[in-house]
Every structure is written in C-alpha cells, then in structure tokens.
Amino acid sequence: MRLTHSRAVLWMVLVTLMWSLAGVVSRHLEAARSFEVTFWRSAFNALALALALGLIRRRALWADLRRGGWPLWVSGWCWAVMYTNFMVALTLTTVATVLVTMSIAPMVTALFARVLLGHRLPLRTWLAMLVAGLGIAWMFGQQAMQSQGSMLGALVALGVPIAGAINWTLLQHLHQRRAQVADQAPSDMLPAVLLGALISAAVTGPLAWPFSATTHDLSWLAFLGVAQLAIPCLIAVRLTRVLSGPEISLLGLLEVIFGVLLAWLGAGEAPSPFALQGGALVMLALAANEWLGLRERRPQPG
C-alpha cells in the first residue's frame, strides 16, 4: 500500500501509542523486577526482530551483520543502552519522570550534531535547549531533595537520550560519508536494532539470575518485546520514507503524553507536580522549536 502523508502521520501516532505502553504494563508485573524485566523484554524483542527481518531479508540479514563493521556495533550498543536503561529506570522511578527525561533526545541530538558534525544550530534551538534544560533541572532537583531512589531512576533514564543522540549523530555521519563515497558506509543500519536487543539480553541475563518471573509476567513481557518494540520499530523505519525528521520528532513527543496518561489511568500512578511542571517546560520548548522549524522549511508561495 502506498503511504500518503496523512496516512503516515496516523501510523506515526499509532507507533507512539505502542511505544507508550511500556510504563503501564510494567506496573502490572507480579514478580519480575529490574534486570529481569529488561532481559525478557529484550529477548522477546530480539526473537521477534530475528523472525521478521529473517523473513524479509533471508540470508542478506546475516551478511549485513557480518560486514557492518564498527558503525553497526556502535549503533547496536546504543540501542542496547536505550533498551536496558529505559526498563531499569521504570523500576526505580515514575513513568512520567522517565518519559520527560527521554523527551530531551532531540535537543541532545542537536547539540551532538553541532559539536561532532559541525552543524549550525539556529537561535530557536539554543533557546529551546535552555528552556528544556531548566525543566529537567527543576524536576531532577526536586526529586533529589525528596527521594534518592527517584533521583537514581532519573539519572538512569538520562542514558536513553544520550545513547539515542550518539546513535542518530552516527547515522547522520554515515549518511554524509555515503553521499560522498558510496562504498564506505553500510547501506542499512536496521540490523543494529536486532544487535542491540541481543546485546541487552546477553548483558542483563546474568544480572537477572535467578529468574522469578511468573507465567503472567512472561506473557506481558513478550507483549512488550513484540508489540511495544519490534512492530513499532519496523513501522517507524518505513515511515521515514514519507515523514521528515522534524515531523517524526514532533509526533514522537506524543509518547510522553500517552505514557503518562496510560500509567495514570491504567495503573493509578499520578505524576508528581514536579514532573508535570518540568515536563511542561520541556514539551513547550520542544514543540515550539519543531513548529518553528517546520515553518522555516515550508516553501513560500511564488
């Protein structure tokens, strides 16, 4: 089916809704905790991706994994950090805190691109980073005074946008290099998503022993690995052919709203006033920056 722009937007909204299910589902686990939650989610995700990509690419998938080189492994480790830190953070602090912390990823990516790739940033982006930084600092500061565990969870969650920024900056670098010399960079980095799931499962498996997950827990974690990670990841990669980067970043902010609401309605986890206040500053800064960026890119009549 040929994707129109409006259909791609609707699919991206569905993708953010699927991504946002992790928080509320994790609150309904019976016995699995911390690293075990991450292990089973990553393992089921790796299994689903291996089956899906194996059917789509067959032998080409394993050839891509063998000849991917260091960029594939760096990207894979970035995905592994994102998978691992996200779920561990959810066991340490509230869903709202984790999602608000993760929402600064576009700002961190822009900063990394400026430092490492020399990309020029407009004034609106610098101002947005300042406002978002103030929102995160306010949330972190209040939680540090209230709960040491909550602060630890926020710090663990901070690894997600940092790893994501490294990953996206690497992909931008590879794209630029490939545009100059086509045979110097891999044509597709999608196998890195599978590699990240395998690394995450391999690292957290020994830390999760002895396992305590019940059958109820395993069914929910399998749901997370397949429906919350593997399927939306494959859909999102397809949508990048239709939607621009700024559009995807702006629509991706819906994950914060959906995630907080689902945890509130589905698990009774009301966000703290500090998370709401800091999150409002972050969301306002990000949305304003992306909206102004879209206006600048919109072609003028005549």
N, C-alpha and C positions, 0 to 999 in steps of 0.2 A: 504494500500500500504506500502510495506517495504521500509524504507528510507535508501538509501545508503549515504555514507559520502558526495559525491559530490552533491547529491540532497539536503541534509541537509544544505550544505553551500549556495546553491542557495536560499533555503527557508529563511535562516537567512538574506541574502542580501535583500530579499523582505520584511522581518519583519522590518529591519532598515529603508527601504524606507517608509513603512507605518507609522512608528513612527515619521519620519521627517516631516510629513505633517502638524503637528500642527502649526508651525510658519507661513507658508504661508497662511493657512486657516484663522488663527486668524486675519490676516491683511485685510481680505475681509468682516469682520463683520460690520454691519451698526450701531447698537445702543448698543449692549451688551458690557459691559466693566467689567474689574476687577473680582470681586467675582461672578458676574452673569455668566460670561464666564465659570468659574470653576464649578459653581453649575450645569449648564445644561450639561456640558461635563461629569461630574461625575455621574449625574443622569442617563443619557443615557447609560453610561458605566455600571452602576450597573444593569440597566434593561436588557441589552444585556447579561451580565455575569450570571444573575439570570436565564434567559431563557435557555442559553446554558448549564450551569452546572446543572440546574434542569432537563433538558432532558437527560443529560449524566448520572447523579448520582441519580436522583429522590429523594427519601426520605433520602438517605445517605448524601446528601449535608447538610440538616438542622441538621442532627445528628452530622456531623463534626463540624458545627458551635457551637452547644451546648456544646460539650465535648472538644473543642480545648484548653481551659484553657488560662492562661496568655500569652503563646507564640503566640497564634493566635491573641490575642488582640494587643500585641506589634507590631507584623508584620502588622496587619491591620492599626494601627496608622501610621506606617512608610509609607505604601502605600498611606494613606490619605495625609500625608505631601508632598509626591512626586507629587501626582495629583494636590494638591492645589498650592504649591509654583511654580510649573512649569508654570501653566497658568497665575497666578498673575504676575510672573516675565516677561512673554511675553508682558504684558500690560504696563510694566514700562521701558523696555529697548529693545535692538535689539535682533533678533533671534540668531545672531552669538554670542553675549555675553552670552546668556542663555545656548546655546549648548556647548560652550567652557568651561564654568563653570561646567556644568554637566559632562563633559568628564573626570574630575579628579576622578570620582567614583571608578575606580579600585585601584587607589593609596590610597584613603582614606580607602577603604575596607581592603587593605593590612596592613595599619597602625593599624586599629582597631583590626584586627586579631592578630597582633603582641602584642598589649597591653593587650587585653582582653582574648585571647585564647593561648597566648604564642607561636604562630607560628614564626619560624625563617625566616627572610627575607634575600634573597641574596643581595650582594653588588649592583647588577644591579638595583634592585628595589629601594634601598635607593637613588641611583644616579638619577633614573627616577623621584622619588618623588621630589628631589631637583630641577631638571630642570623644571618639571611641576609647582612646586610652584613658581619658578621665573617667568614663563609665566603668571600665574594667577595674581601674584603681579604686574607685569608690566601693565597688562590690567586694573586691579582694580585701580591702582594709577593714570593712565592717565585719566580714566573716572571720578575719584573723583575730579580731577582738572577741568574737562570740564563740567560735568553735575551731580548735586546732585541726580536727578531722575534716571539717568542711573546707578549710583553707588548703589542706593537703590534696583534697579532691579537685579543687580549682587549679592547683599547680599541675597535677597530673593531666587534667583536661587541656592545659595550655600546650602540652606537647602535640596535640592534634593539629591546631592551626599552624604551628611551626613546621611540623613534618609535611603538612599539606603545602605550605609555601615553598619549601625546598623542592618538593615533587613538581609543582607547577612551574617553578623557575627552571628546573632541569628540562622539562618538556619544552618550554619556550626556547631555551638554548639549543636543544636538539633540532627544533623546527627551523631556527635561523640557520644553523650549520647545514642542515639538509638542503635548504634552499640554495646554498652556495655550492656544496659538493654532495650530490645525491647519495653516493655510496658510503658516506662516513657515518650515517646515523641509521638506527633501525627504523623501518617504515611504520611500525606499530608498537606501542608500548602497552597494549591491553594485557598481554601475558604477565606484566608486572603486578596486576591486580591479583591474579592467581598466585603468583610467587609470594606476595605479601601475606595472603591468607595462610599459605603453607609455613612461612617463617613464624607468623604469630602463633600458630598451633604448636609448632615444634618448640618454641621458647617457653610458652606458658604451660605446656603439658606436664613437664617435671615439677613445676611450681604448684600445679593444681593437685598433685598426688598427696594423699589418697582421695579419690573421687567420692563425692557424696550426693551427686545429682540424682534425683528420683526420675521415674518414667515421666511424670508430669513436667519436670524441669527440662528433660531432654526433648520433649515434644515442642516446648516453647522455644528452646534454643535452636532447634532445627528450623523452626519457623523464622527466627531471626536470621540465621545464616542464609536461608534461601530467599525468603520474601522481603526481608529488610535490607539485605546486602546484595546478593548475587543478581537478582532480577532487576532491581532499580539501577544497579551499576551498568548492566548491559544496555538498558533503555537509555540511560543518560549519555552513554558513548554514542549511540545512534542519533540522539537529539543534537549533538554538537555539529552535525552536518547542516542543521537548519537554523538553530538559535546561535546568536553571537555570545561571546564571553560575558559582556556586561549584562545581557538579558538573563543568562544562566545564573550569574552571581546574585542578581536582584531576586529572581524567583527562588533561589536557594535559601533566602532568608525566611521563607515560609516554614522551613523546618523548625526554626526556633518557636514560632507561634504555634504550629501544630503540636510540637513536642510538649510544650508547657501545658497547653490545653488538655491534651490526652492524659498526661500524668495527673493533672488536677481532677479531671472528670472520671478517669478510669482507675486511679489508684488513691485518690484523696490527698495528693501531695500538692498543697497550695504553695506557690512560690513565695519566698520571703520578700518583704518590702524592699530590701537592699538589692535583691536580684532583679526585681521589677524596675527599680529606679536606674540601676546601672544598665540593664538591658534596654530600657527605653532610649538612653543616650546612644548606645551602640547601634541600635536599629535605626534611629533617626539619622545618625551620621552616615551609615552605610547606604540607606535608601536615598538620601539626598545626593550623595556622591554618584551613585549609579544613575539616578534620574537625570542629573545634570550632564553626566557623560553621554547618555543616550540622546539628549537634546543637542549636544555639540556634534554628534556623529550624524544626526538626521540631515539629509540633503535639503538645501534651501530651494524654494520654488524659483524657477527661471535660471 
